[in-house]
């Protein structure tokens, strides 16, 4: 499913549910559960074992995910330029790569222009937020990672409020979505939502409790209630 910046900004914050944490042998059932709870965006972490230590999956699984979902594809891979087309053809709705992964981010963003895909860049915690500055006229999404990608069990980065504030300042006046990704849990989803992100990525919180529908419903409810209260 393709979507627009305006639609997502108007109706957010949105939960992007991490597919890698689902039981892949029961993926259809797992996705039915989160869909029944109101999730419409699925986050697909593509790791190559080079840019970050883990290996996950590729375009084939992206294509296998039903098109009723918005497919939020996060490329944690080295030199993504040559691989972008395969993920567009697989049905990606949103395609994000890391500014740290290539010396030529403008070329990657240019390759996605006109594809109908929302173009995003992600920043690792150690990368200055100002790195997005030269790219802001060519993208629709900025994702700030609250952890270093590829390692489990990390805590949410304490400096995220300052990083979000700086990103918002740089993005002011542009139609660009802001996402937060990493260490989002049932316990801190409200605090994360209070930072004002349009997109909140749940790496495992939707599936960790054994009841994906109930867990997803609680994440969405808490995030939206926080927005209304702020």
C-alpha positions in Angstrom: 0.0 0.0 0.0 1.4 3.4 -0.9 0.7 6.4 1.3 1.6 10.1 1.5 3.4 12.3 3.9 0.3 14.3 4.4 -1.8 11.3 5.3 0.7 10.0 7.8 1.4 13.4 9.4 -2.3 14.2 9.8 -3.3 10.9 11.5 -0.2 10.1 13.5 1.6 9.0 15.6 1.7 5.7 13.8 3.1 2.4 15.0 5.4 0.6 12.6 5.5 -3.0 13.7 8.8 -4.9 13.3 8.2 -8.1 11.2 11.6 -9.6 12.2 10.2 -10.3 15.7 7.3 -12.3 14.5 7.2 -16.1 14.2 8.1 -16.4 10.5 6.6 -19.9 10.4 3.2 -18.4 11.3 3.7 -15.0 9.6 0.3 -14.8 8.1 -1.4 -15.5 11.4 0.9 -13.0 13.2 0.2 -10.3 10.7 -3.6 -10.9 11.0 -3.3 -10.4 14.7 -1.5 -7.0 14.5 -3.9 -5.9 11.7 -6.9 -6.7 13.9 -5.4 -4.5 16.6 -5.3 -1.5 14.2 -1.7 -1.7 12.9 -1.4 -0.8 9.2 2.4 -0.2 8.9 4.9 -3.0 9.0 8.6 -2.4 9.6 11.0 -4.6 7.7 14.6 -4.4 8.9 17.0 -5.5 6.1 20.4 -6.3 7.5 23.4 -7.6 5.5 25.9 -8.6 8.2 28.2 -5.9 6.9 26.7 -2.6 7.9 25.5 -4.2 11.1 26.2 -7.6 12.5 22.9 -9.4 11.9 21.5 -11.0 8.7 17.7 -10.9 8.1 15.9 -11.1 4.8 15.6 -9.5 1.4 13.1 -8.4 -1.3 11.4 -11.8 -1.4 9.9 -11.4 2.1 9.0 -7.8 1.4 7.1 -9.0 -1.6 5.4 -11.7 0.4 3.9 -9.3 2.9 0.3 -8.5 1.9 -0.1 -5.2 0.0 -2.9 -4.2 2.5 -0.1 -3.0 4.7 2.2 0.0 4.3 5.6 -1.6 3.9 8.2 0.4 5.9 11.5 -0.9 4.6 14.6 0.0 6.6 17.9 -0.8 4.8 20.7 -1.5 7.2 23.0 -2.5 4.4 26.3 -1.3 3.0 26.2 0.7 -0.3 22.4 0.5 -0.9 22.2 2.2 -4.3 22.4 -0.9 -6.4 19.8 -2.7 -4.3 17.1 0.0 -4.2 15.2 -1.0 -7.3 14.7 -4.6 -6.1 12.9 -3.3 -3.0 10.8 -0.8 -4.9 9.7 -3.7 -7.2 9.0 -5.8 -4.1 6.3 -3.3 -3.1 8.1 -1.1 -0.5 5.9 1.9 0.5 8.6 3.6 2.4 12.3 3.0 1.8 14.9 4.3 4.3 18.7 3.9 4.1 21.4 5.1 6.5 23.5 8.1 5.7 26.4 6.3 7.2 26.1 3.4 4.6 27.1 5.3 1.5 29.3 8.2 0.4 26.7 9.2 -2.1 23.3 9.6 -0.3 22.1 12.2 -2.9 22.5 9.5 -5.7 20.4 7.0 -3.7 17.7 9.6 -3.0 17.8 10.6 -6.7 17.4 7.0 -7.8 14.2 6.8 -5.8 12.7 10.0 -7.1 9.5 9.4 -9.0 9.2 5.8 -7.8 6.1 6.5 -5.6 8.0 5.4 -2.6 8.5 7.7 0.4 12.2 8.3 0.6 13.9 8.2 4.0 17.3 8.5 5.7 18.2 7.1 9.1 20.9 8.2 11.5 22.8 6.1 14.0 23.0 7.5 17.6 26.6 8.6 17.0 25.9 10.6 13.9 25.3 14.3 14.3 21.7 15.3 13.4 23.1 18.0 11.2 24.0 15.3 8.6 20.5 15.5 7.3 20.8 19.2 6.4 22.1 18.8 2.8 19.5 16.1 2.0 16.3 17.8 3.3 15.1 18.9 -0.2 15.2 15.3 -1.5 13.5 13.2 1.1 10.2 12.7 2.9 11.2 10.9 6.1 14.0 11.1 8.7 14.5 8.3 11.2 16.5 8.8 14.3 17.8 5.5 15.9 17.7 5.4 19.7 20.2 2.4 19.7 23.1 1.2 17.6 21.6 -1.1 14.9 22.0 -4.9 15.1 22.5 -5.5 18.8 19.6 -6.5 21.1 19.1 -5.5 24.7 20.1 -1.9 24.4 18.5 1.0 26.4 16.7 3.9 24.8 19.3 6.7 24.1 18.9 9.5 26.8 19.8 12.2 24.3 16.9 11.5 22.0 14.8 14.5 23.1 17.6 16.8 22.1 18.2 15.0 18.8 14.4 15.1 18.0 14.3 18.8 18.8 17.3 19.5 16.5 15.8 17.4 13.7 12.5 19.3 14.0 14.4 22.6 13.8 16.2 21.6 10.7 13.1 20.2 9.0 10.9 23.3 9.8 8.7 24.4 7.0 9.1 21.1 5.0 6.7 18.2 4.7 9.0 15.6 6.2 8.0 12.9 8.6 10.0 12.1 11.7 10.5 8.5 12.9 12.0 7.1 16.1 13.4 3.5 16.0 15.0 1.4 18.7 14.3 0.1 22.3 10.6 1.1 22.1 8.7 -1.0 24.7 5.3 -1.2 26.3 6.8 0.6 29.3 8.2 3.6 27.4 5.9 4.0 24.4 4.2 7.0 26.0 7.5 8.8 26.6 8.6 8.1 23.0 5.2 9.4 21.7 5.6 12.5 23.8 8.7 13.4 21.8 6.4 14.1 18.8 7.4 11.5 16.3 5.1 10.8 13.3 6.3 7.2 13.2 7.3 5.0 16.1 9.0 1.7 15.3 8.4 -1.3 17.6 11.2 -3.8 17.0 9.8 -6.5 19.3 7.2 -5.1 21.7 4.3 -6.2 19.6 5.3 -9.9 19.6 7.3 -10.4 22.8 4.3 -10.9 25.1 2.7 -13.9 23.4 -0.5 -12.0 22.4 0.4 -9.8 19.4 -3.1 -8.4 19.1 -3.3 -7.2 22.7 0.3 -5.9 22.7 -0.2 -4.0 19.5 -3.5 -2.6 20.6 -1.9 -1.3 23.9 1.1 0.3 22.0 -1.3 2.1 19.6 -3.7 3.2 22.4 -0.9 4.5 24.6 0.9 6.4 21.8 -2.4 8.1 20.6 -3.5 8.9 24.2 -0.1 10.6 24.8 -0.5 12.7 21.7 -3.9 13.9 22.7 -2.7 14.7 26.2 0.3 16.8 25.1 
